[in-house]
């Protein structure tokens, strides 16, 4: 008697149980987890406040790293490490909240506009295209000059500026899904609009929207840091990474310790690279799974 043949294992089932992240994705996830812990718990762990002087009896700007100030001191002899830690919560917190707000406005507006259709959809879409064509940094400067540079204002302005991109993507994805047969079948069965959105449209658009969310978060981090570098973001004496680069740029001109400039620049670069690693890994993995199912 011959043994029964083993059942074939599909490409999809082979992927179960294995991590979706490659080596690069895991490195990116580890970096993001590190900065998330720093942003949430760091201010409670560092011994100094963001404006405290580590060496009050030995005042001097741009002191080299040494015990008590492991990344040196800045232009006002404040501890660079403490300001990096405090700045993480502001830079990352503002960027995350602004990206969430922008996607909430954009996705709801984009899917809703596509569902409504007609002249309303055309007018809203054209207005959205006009907003995308305008320089983001210029609109940000105008908005901050008009309403100030408080943290709530920064979140709202930044979220509104990046909402049109999410709107365009959500509208395009939603309209593509709405033309599919399974959506028409659901409508013919008498399903309500909310059921169609929740059960038919959203499951088919969340993956590209999630990938776009990661990319937008990168741009928002750079945008918020750029505003602070220009002096229109977080105002001194509060710390964030962009303003730290601006405040300490003189260290490069006078040959002093470069850590007050390099440390926040490296922090910004590490976060953006980590997000990019994860987004690329996630997108490529999703593409491979779709190919395997065909």
Secondary structure, 3 states (H helix, E strand, C coil): CCCCCCCCCCHHHHCCCCCCCCHHHHHHHHHHHHHHHHHHHHHHHCCCCCCCECCCCCCCCCCCCECCECCCECCCCEEHHHHHHHHHHHHHHHHHHHHHHHHHHHHHHHHHHHHHCHHHHHHHHHHHHHHHHCCHHHHHHHHHHHHCCCHHHHHHHHHHHHHHHHHHHHHHHHHHHHCCHHHHHHHHCCCCHHHHHHHHHHHHHHHHHHHHHHHHHHHHHHHHHHHHHCCCCCCCCCCCHHHHHHHCCHHHHCCCCCHHHHHHHHHHHHHHHHHHHHHHHHHHHHHHHHHHHC
